[in-house]
Amino acid sequence: MILGCHVSYGKEGLLGCAKEAISYGANTFMFYTGAPQNTLRKPLEESIIQNAHKYMKENKIDIQNVVCHAPYIVNLANQSNYEKWLFSIEFLKQEMIRCEKLGITKIVLHPGSAVGISPEFGIKHIIEALNLIVSSDTNCQILLETMAGKGTECGVTLDEIKCILDGVNCPSKFGVCLDTCHLHDAGYILKDFDCFLKKFDDLIGISKIQCVHLNDSKNECATHKDRHENIGCGHLGFDTLLSILNHPAIKKVPKILETPYVSITDDEKKRVYPPYRFEIMMLKEKQFHKNLLQEIRDFYKNA
């Protein structure tokens, strides 16, 4: 079981990420190299990177399973503001260089939003951008994330993902990140995961699945809203997510939790706390805790 969660890239950078993941009982993790809403990035420190690699090795985290996530501000689908489109291309290139320096081999990317244009043109622009970013010398693999279909998102259907993959010049440098909440919200039925995997394999090839975002959903199927829920507390349900986690066809693929933090109101102040240690424990035990959210609140109130 390769199971982790989203962690913060703070003062200690990659080392802090690894420490946080270990504190939750994870054996992998996903991170942003800075705030996902902006382009501010701190210089990388070689000593921290070396210490992070040493710490991960000591704690049995395989760096090949660690995933970076590209920031939300990167939008490759729209050329209406050509300078912004070029900036997205250049910034993603720099993020991939940072990943290579960190020793990270996978970066997850939201394909983009076709604001004011058709999805067909959006996909055309995405392909054009990716072919400017990736070459045969690129070491970091881009994983296209499946999207929920909110607004003008591209990459909502498997056909759209296939279209992008078919258009790139270096297909071996690309993979797919399945997001269970997004797939559910896009209209895919995941309760029969074998059926979904067959559809994916026939269309794209199962070997392209290089990461799974394991999230429950607050929404009914096909609502296109993209609202994540804690494991077992949403419309996908614990059993479905557990079966995906343990499916033999994607056993060696890292699974990453991106579930909501749990809020606690104390002294009229609202604070939020990560649920991951509890969700990871449940998934390892293969047993859903009906009072999960209260357990989390009680733990942090008494901590």
C-alpha positions as CSV (number, residue, x, y, z in Angstrom):
1,M,0.0,0.0,0.0
2,I,1.6,3.3,-1.1
3,L,-0.5,5.8,0.7
4,G,0.1,9.5,1.6
5,C,-1.4,12.9,1.6
6,H,-0.9,16.5,0.7
7,V,1.6,18.2,3.0
8,S,3.0,21.7,3.4
9,Y,6.3,22.9,1.9
10,G,7.3,25.3,4.7
11,K,10.6,26.5,6.1
12,E,12.2,23.1,6.0
13,G,11.1,22.4,2.4
14,L,11.2,18.8,1.3
15,L,12.5,17.7,4.7
16,G,9.5,19.3,6.4
17,C,7.2,17.6,3.9
18,A,8.6,14.2,4.7
19,K,8.5,14.8,8.5
20,E,4.8,15.8,8.3
21,A,3.9,12.7,6.1
22,I,5.7,10.4,8.6
23,S,3.7,12.0,11.5
24,Y,0.5,10.9,9.8
25,G,1.6,7.3,9.2
26,A,2.1,7.9,5.5
27,N,4.8,6.4,3.2
28,T,4.5,9.0,0.5
29,F,3.3,12.5,0.0
30,M,2.4,15.3,-2.4
31,F,3.4,19.0,-2.1
32,Y,3.5,22.3,-3.9
33,T,6.9,24.0,-4.1
34,G,5.2,27.2,-2.9
35,A,1.8,28.7,-2.5
36,P,-0.4,27.3,-5.4
37,Q,-2.1,30.7,-5.9
38,N,1.1,32.6,-6.7
39,T,4.5,32.4,-8.3
40,L,6.6,33.3,-5.2
41,R,9.3,30.6,-4.8
42,K,12.2,30.4,-2.3
43,P,15.6,29.3,-3.5
44,L,16.4,25.6,-3.0
45,E,19.0,24.7,-0.4
46,E,21.1,21.7,-1.3
47,S,21.8,20.8,2.4
48,I,18.0,20.6,3.1
49,I,17.5,18.4,0.0
50,Q,20.2,16.0,1.0
51,N,18.9,15.8,4.6
52,A,15.4,15.2,3.2
53,H,16.6,12.3,1.0
54,K,18.5,10.8,3.9
55,Y,15.4,11.1,6.2
56,M,13.1,9.6,3.6
57,K,15.5,6.6,3.0
58,E,15.6,6.0,6.8
59,N,11.8,6.1,7.0
60,K,11.2,3.9,3.9
61,I,9.7,6.6,1.7
62,D,10.6,5.9,-1.9
63,I,11.2,9.3,-3.6
64,Q,10.0,7.8,-6.8
65,N,6.5,7.7,-5.2
66,V,6.6,11.3,-4.1
67,V,4.6,13.7,-6.2
68,C,4.7,17.5,-6.8
69,H,1.6,19.4,-7.8
70,A,1.7,22.3,-10.3
71,P,0.1,25.6,-9.0
72,Y,-3.5,26.4,-9.9
73,I,-2.4,29.6,-11.7
74,V,-0.9,27.7,-14.6
75,N,-3.5,27.7,-17.4
76,L,-2.3,26.2,-20.7
77,A,-5.7,26.1,-22.3
78,N,-6.3,29.8,-23.1
79,Q,-4.3,31.9,-25.5
80,S,-6.6,35.0,-25.4
81,N,-3.9,36.7,-23.3
82,Y,-0.9,35.5,-25.1
83,E,1.6,36.9,-22.6
84,K,-0.1,35.1,-19.7
85,W,-0.2,31.9,-21.7
86,L,3.6,32.1,-22.4
87,F,4.1,33.0,-18.7
88,S,2.3,29.8,-17.7
89,I,4.5,27.8,-20.0
90,E,7.7,29.3,-18.6
91,F,6.6,29.0,-15.0
92,L,5.7,25.3,-15.4
93,K,9.2,24.8,-17.0
94,Q,10.8,26.3,-13.9
95,E,8.6,24.2,-11.6
96,M,9.8,21.1,-13.4
97,I,13.4,22.2,-13.1
98,R,12.8,22.7,-9.3
99,C,11.4,19.1,-9.2
100,E,14.4,17.7,-10.9
101,K,16.7,19.5,-8.4
102,L,14.6,18.0,-5.5
103,G,14.8,14.6,-7.1
104,I,11.1,14.5,-7.8
105,T,10.1,12.6,-11.0
106,K,6.3,13.3,-11.2
107,I,4.4,16.6,-11.3
108,V,0.5,16.6,-11.4
109,L,-1.1,19.2,-13.7
110,H,-4.6,20.5,-14.1
111,P,-4.8,20.6,-17.9
112,G,-6.4,24.1,-18.0
113,S,-9.6,26.0,-18.4
114,A,-11.0,27.1,-21.8
115,V,-12.4,30.4,-20.7
116,G,-14.4,32.0,-23.5
117,I,-13.4,29.4,-26.0
118,S,-14.5,25.9,-27.0
119,P,-13.0,22.9,-25.2
120,E,-11.6,21.8,-28.6
121,F,-9.6,25.0,-28.9
122,G,-8.6,24.7,-25.2
123,I,-7.2,21.2,-25.8
124,K,-5.4,22.4,-28.9
125,H,-3.7,25.1,-26.9
126,I,-2.8,22.7,-24.1
127,I,-1.1,20.3,-26.6
128,E,0.7,23.2,-28.1
129,A,2.0,24.4,-24.7
130,L,3.0,20.9,-23.5
131,N,5.0,20.4,-26.7
132,L,6.9,23.7,-25.9
133,I,7.5,22.5,-22.3
134,V,8.5,18.9,-22.7
135,S,11.3,17.4,-24.8
136,S,13.1,14.1,-25.0
137,D,15.6,15.4,-22.4
138,T,12.9,16.2,-19.8
139,N,13.3,14.1,-16.7
140,C,10.2,15.0,-14.8
141,Q,7.0,13.3,-16.0
142,I,3.8,15.4,-16.3
143,L,0.6,13.7,-14.9
144,L,-2.6,15.1,-16.4
145,E,-5.2,15.2,-13.6
146,T,-8.8,14.1,-14.4
147,M,-11.1,17.0,-13.7
148,A,-14.7,17.3,-12.4
149,G,-16.0,19.6,-15.2
150,K,-16.5,22.7,-13.1
151,G,-16.7,25.8,-15.2
152,T,-14.7,25.5,-18.4
153,E,-12.2,22.9,-17.3
154,C,-10.5,20.6,-19.9
155,G,-9.6,17.0,-19.2
156,V,-13.0,16.1,-17.8
157,T,-13.6,13.0,-19.9
158,L,-11.2,10.2,-20.6
159,D,-11.6,11.1,-24.3
160,E,-10.3,14.6,-23.6
161,I,-7.3,13.1,-21.7
162,K,-6.6,10.7,-24.6
163,C,-6.8,13.6,-27.1
164,I,-4.1,15.5,-25.2
165,L,-1.9,12.4,-24.8
166,D,-2.3,11.6,-28.5
167,G,-1.2,15.1,-29.4
168,V,2.1,15.4,-27.5
169,N,5.4,14.8,-29.2
170,C,6.9,12.8,-26.3
171,P,4.1,10.6,-24.9
172,S,6.5,8.7,-22.6
173,K,7.0,11.9,-20.6
174,F,3.3,12.0,-19.7
175,G,1.0,10.0,-17.5
176,V,-2.4,10.4,-15.8
177,C,-3.5,11.2,-12.2
178,L,-6.9,9.8,-11.4
179,D,-8.8,12.0,-8.9
180,T,-11.7,9.9,-7.5
181,C,-13.8,12.9,-6.4
182,H,-13.3,14.5,-9.8
183,L,-14.2,11.3,-11.7
184,H,-17.3,10.8,-9.6
185,D,-18.4,14.5,-10.1
186,A,-17.7,14.2,-13.8
187,G,-20.1,11.3,-14.1
188,Y,-18.0,8.1,-13.9
189,I,-19.3,5.3,-11.7
190,L,-16.5,4.0,-9.5
191,K,-18.3,1.5,-7.4
192,D,-17.5,-1.0,-10.2
193,F,-13.8,0.0,-10.5
194,D,-13.0,-3.0,-12.6
195,C,-15.4,-1.7,-15.3
196,F,-13.9,1.8,-15.1
197,L,-10.3,0.4,-15.4
198,K,-11.3,-1.7,-18.4
199,K,-12.7,1.5,-20.1
200,F,-9.5,3.4,-19.2
201,D,-7.3,0.5,-20.4
202,D,-9.1,0.2,-23.7
203,L,-8.9,3.9,-24.4
204,I,-5.6,5.1,-22.9
205,G,-3.7,2.1,-21.3
206,I,-3.6,1.3,-17.6
207,S,0.2,1.8,-17.5
208,K,-0.5,5.6,-17.9
209,I,-2.0,5.8,-14.4
210,Q,0.9,7.1,-12.3
211,C,-0.9,8.6,-9.3
212,V,-4.4,8.5,-7.7
213,H,-5.9,11.3,-5.6
214,L,-8.1,9.3,-3.2
215,N,-10.9,11.6,-2.2
216,D,-14.5,11.2,-1.3
217,S,-17.1,13.6,-2.8
218,K,-19.7,15.9,-1.2
219,N,-21.8,15.7,-4.4
220,E,-24.0,13.3,-6.2
221,C,-22.5,11.7,-9.3
222,A,-22.2,13.9,-12.4
223,T,-22.8,17.2,-10.6
224,H,-19.5,18.8,-11.9
225,K,-18.9,20.7,-8.6
226,D,-15.5,19.4,-7.4
227,R,-16.1,19.4,-3.6
228,H,-13.9,16.9,-1.8
229,E,-15.2,15.1,1.3
230,N,-13.4,13.1,4.0
231,I,-12.9,9.4,3.4
232,G,-16.1,7.5,3.9
233,C,-18.2,10.6,4.6
234,G,-19.4,11.3,1.1
235,H,-21.2,9.9,-1.9
236,L,-18.4,7.6,-3.0
237,G,-18.2,5.9,0.4
238,F,-15.5,4.0,2.3
239,D,-15.9,0.6,0.6
240,T,-15.5,2.1,-2.9
241,L,-12.4,4.1,-1.9
242,L,-10.9,1.1,-0.1
243,S,-11.4,-1.1,-3.1
244,I,-9.6,1.5,-5.3
245,L,-6.7,1.8,-2.9
246,N,-6.2,-2.0,-2.8
247,H,-6.9,-2.8,-6.4
248,P,-4.1,-5.1,-7.7
249,A,-3.8,-3.4,-11.1
250,I,-2.7,-0.1,-9.6
251,K,-1.0,-1.5,-6.5
252,K,2.4,0.2,-7.2
253,V,0.8,3.6,-7.9
254,P,1.0,6.2,-5.1
255,K,-2.4,7.1,-3.6
256,I,-2.7,10.7,-2.2
257,L,-5.4,12.0,0.2
258,E,-6.6,15.6,-0.4
259,T,-9.5,15.6,2.0
260,P,-10.8,18.6,3.9
261,Y,-9.3,19.8,7.1
262,V,-11.7,19.5,10.1
263,S,-12.9,22.7,11.8
264,I,-13.0,23.2,15.5
265,T,-14.5,26.2,17.2
266,D,-12.8,27.0,20.5
267,D,-13.2,30.2,22.4
268,E,-15.2,31.6,19.5
269,K,-12.1,31.0,17.2
270,K,-12.4,28.6,14.3
271,R,-9.4,26.5,13.6
272,V,-8.9,23.7,11.1
273,Y,-6.8,20.5,11.5
274,P,-5.6,17.8,9.1
275,P,-7.6,14.6,9.1
276,Y,-4.9,12.5,7.5
277,R,-3.5,10.4,10.4
278,F,-7.1,9.2,11.1
279,E,-8.0,8.5,7.5
280,I,-4.7,6.7,6.9
281,M,-5.3,4.6,10.0
282,M,-8.8,3.7,8.9
283,L,-7.7,2.6,5.4
284,K,-4.9,0.5,6.9
285,E,-7.3,-1.1,9.3
286,K,-9.9,-1.5,6.5
287,Q,-12.6,-0.3,8.9
288,F,-14.6,2.9,8.7
289,H,-15.1,4.9,11.9
290,K,-18.6,6.3,11.9
291,N,-17.6,9.0,14.3
292,L,-14.5,10.0,12.3
293,L,-14.9,13.7,12.4
294,Q,-15.7,13.8,16.1
295,E,-12.6,11.6,16.8
296,I,-10.5,14.2,15.0
297,R,-12.0,17.0,16.9
298,D,-11.6,15.3,20.2
299,F,-8.0,14.5,19.4
300,Y,-7.0,18.1,18.6
301,K,-9.0,19.5,21.5
302,N,-7.1,17.4,23.9
303,A,-3.7,17.6,22.2
